[in-house]
Amino acid sequence: MTYGPSLYAFTSATAATGVEPTNTGSWTLVVEGFDWRGTYATGTQYFKNDVVTDNVSAFICVTKHTASQADINNNNNLIVTGK
């Protein structure tokens, strides 16, 4: 299944519901990817490796979080710069 930008495989011997793929006892990460999410917005849930912008720079989310402030420069995001 996809969860955020990544693909996971259910590996538990017992069926379960409500178990997030980040639970390594039940899921195995198959492919870790990036997902362009556009402009960073308060109240939006972001996943690790979501890529967002503040219309000037690009940022990669380093933790799953819900944006509680419009300030993109926080511990949940890593700025990406280029030349």
C-alpha positions as MATLAB code, in Angstrom:
seq = 'MTYGPSLYAFTSATAATGVEPTNTGSWTLVVEGFDWRGTYATGTQYFKNDVVTDNVSAFICVTKHTASQADINNNNNLIVTGK';
ca = [
       0.000    0.000    0.000;
       1.092    3.585   -0.418;
       1.452    5.711    2.684;
       2.559    9.210    1.936;
       5.107    8.951   -0.874;
       6.312    5.450    0.055;
       5.219    1.907   -0.776;
       4.816   -0.694    1.999;
       4.092   -4.444    2.058;
       2.015   -6.015    4.856;
       4.182   -8.764    6.349;
       2.354   -9.786    9.513;
       1.037  -13.347    9.700;
      -2.163  -12.026   11.328;
      -4.631   -9.682    9.619;
      -4.999   -6.302   11.307;
      -6.824   -3.013   10.811;
      -5.800    0.448   11.915;
      -2.077   -0.361   11.916;
      -0.065    2.372   10.200;
       2.611    1.202    7.761;
       5.281    2.813    9.923;
       4.708   -0.062   12.402;
       7.679   -2.231   11.426;
       6.194   -5.275   13.171;
       3.475   -5.490   10.528;
       4.858   -3.650    7.497;
       8.025   -3.594    5.411;
       9.150   -0.525    3.486;
       9.485   -1.499   -0.173;
      10.209    1.839   -1.879;
      10.829    5.211   -0.267;
       9.795    8.041   -2.576;
       9.152   11.778   -2.809;
       5.746   13.392   -3.287;
       5.357   16.960   -4.580;
       2.659   18.569   -2.406;
       2.822   22.184   -3.605;
       2.603   25.185   -1.286;
       3.031   24.469    2.448;
      -0.290   25.106    4.213;
      -1.383   25.271    7.856;
      -3.630   22.358    8.869;
      -2.303   20.017    6.167;
      -0.914   16.594    7.104;
       2.522   15.956    5.606;
       4.520   12.737    5.484;
       8.261   12.104    5.486;
       9.649   12.921    2.002;
       6.770   15.172    0.970;
       8.210   18.091   -1.021;
       6.657   21.512   -0.436;
       7.372   25.124   -1.279;
       6.908   28.560    0.226;
       6.940   29.952   -3.357;
      10.646   30.805   -2.976;
      12.439   27.632   -1.846;
      11.682   23.912   -1.834;
      11.601   21.843    1.352;
      11.583   18.106    2.084;
       9.528   17.044    5.098;
      11.673   14.953    7.435;
       8.892   13.859    9.832;
       5.187   13.105    9.564;
       3.326   16.113   10.950;
       0.329   18.367   10.578;
       1.363   21.926    9.784;
       0.360   24.041   12.754;
       1.885   27.253   11.501;
       2.466   28.938    8.181;
       6.216   29.174    8.933;
       7.801   26.426    6.848;
      11.202   26.914    8.507;
      10.776   24.466   11.390;
      12.224   21.163   12.598;
       9.832   19.156   10.387;
      11.312   20.384    7.106;
      14.708   20.483    5.419;
      15.408   23.247    2.911;
      16.635   22.225   -0.541;
      18.833   24.671   -2.384;
      20.318   24.558   -5.844;
      22.661   26.472   -8.075;
];
